[in-house]
């Protein structure tokens, strides 16, 4: 499909600088632009590419001012990255979607399947499970017995929903994600570790996205809850009985130990580790590789392991780099002090 600059500007409420009839049919990074593509500029580091890009249209922020002549057509918007996301969603929605149940899929006679679903070869929907309207199950997806998946969901190959778990509407589960495996519960005995049955479930609310090979463990009792709008990256571990607040985002290889509560709108960097049985407030930022050992109040940014206030961490890191010189200076001062002490004692 082809769209003109005028059509795009109307959709994203932008201002055209250049040819309103310029048309595009694909997307490209600004540094790899080709005729017929639309690109975007939001990071100042890439500004120099706008003068040489071959893309037919480039989205820019309203405050952008050109320093040289620009050949491409610009569309100025409040937020170029956000506007690009809207266009990508429109593009994705325009793609034709498969509908129907492949003969090689297994659907239990007691399962409930909604309207206009697509269930691919070798997908499995077990006894009394439910799959909502317009949901897509790719090959080798497994929906366990009595589990429920809502409307307009996409489950990519090998995503697994264990028995009794709940997935809301508009959720995306990427390849290899596992929802509802047993929490890590074992009781030490003289003979070894005795498994504690995990009889709870996992609940994913609406608009949740789970990355590839990410695991959300079922609760020992009750529910592990991933609230509305949460986005988990690849290779993330959410342990039993955790509660992740609405619209929190978590980057790859982060892990949350059991019975921890994370607030709303938190931003958790890659390889962050959160201890169990702690409470994180709302709008907390955790830099990559932070080690979170205790409670953190709302509206706080932390770094380090163990983590503490980010501003103090930066100041401390400056001192840390100078520790060898400071250690040498301290030794010299100590030696001089001892020499003076000896002379005074004489």
JOJODA-V221423 format. One record per residue. N is the residue number from 1. RES is the residue in one letter. OMEGA is omega in whole degrees, 0 to 359 (* if undefined). NEAR is the number of other C-alpha atoms within 10 Angstrom. Layout:
N,RES,OMEGA,NEAR  N,RES,OMEGA,NEAR
This chain:
1,X,181,8  2,X,179,10  3,X,178,15  4,X,177,16  5,X,180,26  6,X,179,18  7,X,181,14  8,X,181,20  9,X,178,19  10,X,182,11  11,X,183,13  12,X,178,19  13,X,181,15  14,X,179,23  15,X,183,20  16,X,171,19  17,X,184,15  18,X,186,15  19,X,181,16  20,X,179,18  21,X,176,12  22,X,185,17  23,X,180,21  24,X,178,21  25,X,181,14  26,X,179,17  27,X,176,21  28,X,172,17  29,X,186,16  30,X,180,24  31,X,180,18  32,X,186,13  33,X,177,22  34,X,176,19  35,X,181,17  36,X,180,18  37,X,172,21  38,X,179,28  39,X,178,26  40,X,176,25  41,X,175,22  42,X,180,15  43,X,182,11  44,X,180,8  45,X,184,8  46,X,185,12  47,X,184,15  48,X,181,13  49,X,185,15  50,X,181,24  51,X,182,14  52,X,184,14  53,X,178,21  54,X,179,22  55,X,182,26  56,X,181,23  57,X,175,33  58,X,174,27  59,X,178,26  60,X,175,27  61,X,184,20  62,X,183,14  63,X,180,10  64,X,176,13  65,X,182,8  66,X,177,10  67,X,179,8  68,X,178,9  69,X,178,9  70,X,182,14  71,X,185,16  72,X,175,21  73,X,179,21  74,X,168,27  75,X,181,25  76,X,182,22  77,X,179,21  78,X,182,16  79,X,186,17  80,X,182,23  81,X,179,17  82,X,179,13  83,X,176,23  84,X,179,20  85,X,178,11  86,X,180,14  87,X,178,17  88,X,177,14  89,X,177,11  90,X,179,12  91,X,181,14  92,X,181,11  93,X,183,10  94,X,179,10  95,X,177,9  96,X,181,7  97,X,178,12  98,X,177,13  99,X,177,15  100,X,181,12  101,X,180,19  102,X,180,14  103,X,181,11  104,X,174,13  105,X,174,19  106,X,177,17  107,X,178,21  108,X,177,15  109,X,181,11  110,X,179,14  111,X,178,19  112,X,183,17  113,X,183,21  114,X,182,16  115,X,172,13  116,X,177,17  117,X,169,22  118,X,178,21  119,X,190,29  120,X,177,23  121,X,174,17  122,X,168,20  123,X,184,23  124,X,176,22  125,X,190,28  126,X,187,22  127,X,174,18  128,X,176,19  129,X,180,23  130,X,177,22  131,X,187,25  132,X,182,21  133,X,173,18  134,X,180,21  135,X,182,26  136,X,175,26  137,X,180,29  138,X,184,23  139,X,175,21  140,X,170,21  141,X,177,26  142,X,173,23  143,X,186,30  144,X,182,21  145,X,178,20  146,X,175,19  147,X,180,24  148,X,176,23  149,X,187,26  150,X,182,22  151,X,172,20  152,X,178,19  153,X,173,26  154,X,177,22  155,X,184,27  156,X,189,20  157,X,175,21  158,X,170,22  159,X,185,28  160,X,174,24  161,X,180,27  162,X,184,24  163,X,172,23  164,X,183,20  165,X,185,25  166,X,176,22  167,X,184,26  168,X,181,21  169,X,174,20  170,X,179,19  171,X,176,26  172,X,177,23  173,X,184,27  174,X,189,23  175,X,174,22  176,X,178,22  177,X,183,25  178,X,180,23  179,X,174,28  180,X,171,29  181,X,183,21  182,X,170,20  183,X,185,24  184,X,184,17  185,X,180,16  186,X,178,12  187,X,179,9  188,X,176,9  189,X,177,8  190,X,182,6  191,X,183,6  192,X,181,9  193,X,180,11  194,X,183,12  195,X,174,11  196,X,181,13  197,X,180,14  198,X,190,19  199,X,178,14  200,X,182,21  201,X,169,28  202,X,174,29  203,X,170,24  204,X,178,27  205,X,185,21  206,X,171,21  207,X,177,20  208,X,174,24  209,X,182,23  210,X,183,29  211,X,182,22  212,X,177,22  213,X,174,18  214,X,184,26  215,X,173,23  216,X,187,29  217,X,177,28  218,X,182,31  219,X,172,28  220,X,170,21  221,X,182,13  222,X,186,15  223,X,162,22  224,X,188,30  225,X,172,24  226,X,189,28  227,X,187,22  228,X,171,21  229,X,179,21  230,X,177,24  231,X,178,22  232,X,180,26  233,X,178,21  234,X,171,22  235,X,175,21  236,X,178,25  237,X,174,21  238,X,188,28  239,X,185,26  240,X,175,32  241,X,174,27  242,X,173,26  243,X,181,23  244,X,187,26  245,X,184,23  246,X,172,22  247,X,173,20  248,X,178,25  249,X,186,20  250,X,183,25  251,X,190,20  252,X,173,20  253,X,172,19  254,X,180,24  255,X,179,22  256,X,179,25  257,X,191,20  258,X,173,24  259,X,177,20  260,X,178,23  261,X,177,22  262,X,185,25  263,X,181,23  264,X,173,22  265,X,175,20  266,X,177,26  267,X,187,20  268,X,184,25  269,X,182,21  270,X,176,21  271,X,173,19  272,X,177,25  273,X,178,23  274,X,177,25  275,X,181,17  276,X,173,19  277,X,176,16  278,X,182,19  279,X,179,18  280,X,181,22  281,X,179,19  282,X,175,20  283,X,176,20  284,X,176,22  285,X,180,21  286,X,182,26  287,X,182,19  288,X,176,19  289,X,175,19  290,X,174,22  291,X,186,20  292,X,186,23  293,X,183,16  294,X,182,14  295,X,177,16  296,X,180,21  297,X,180,13  298,X,174,15  299,X,181,12  300,X,172,17  301,X,183,19  302,X,177,23  303,X,171,23  304,X,179,19  305,X,358,13  306,X,187,13  307,X,171,20  308,X,187,19  309,X,187,14  310,X,180,17  311,X,178,12  312,X,178,11  313,X,179,16  314,X,178,13  315,X,180,10  316,X,182,11  317,X,176,13  318,X,179,10  319,X,183,12  320,X,180,12  321,X,183,10  322,X,184,10  323,X,179,12  324,X,178,11  325,X,179,10  326,X,179,13  327,X,178,11  328,X,179,11  329,X,179,12  330,X,178,12  331,X,179,12  332,X,178,12  333,X,179,12  334,X,180,12  335,X,179,12  336,X,178,12  337,X,180,12  338,X,177,12  339,X,178,12  340,X,181,11  341,X,179,11  342,X,181,10  343,X,179,9  344,X,181,8  345,X,178,7  346,X,*,5
